[in-house]
């Protein structure tokens, strides 16, 4: 998964919610299940971005300490 993926980006990774254009009689998942899957993917992306920001901030602080 790309840590800098934009919210509307289509290629989010293997874990992205699958879109299927099937009638409700065939579709096994309920609306709530699909929404939960979508929210889980969004939460994972937010966590990755947060982690990347923390890492960059730490690197910046270490770099500033070395310069002094």
PyMOL commands that set and color helices and strands:
alter all, ss='L'
color gray80, all
select helices_A, chain A and resi 31-67
alter helices_A, ss='H'
color red, helices_A
deselect
rebuild
show_as cartoon
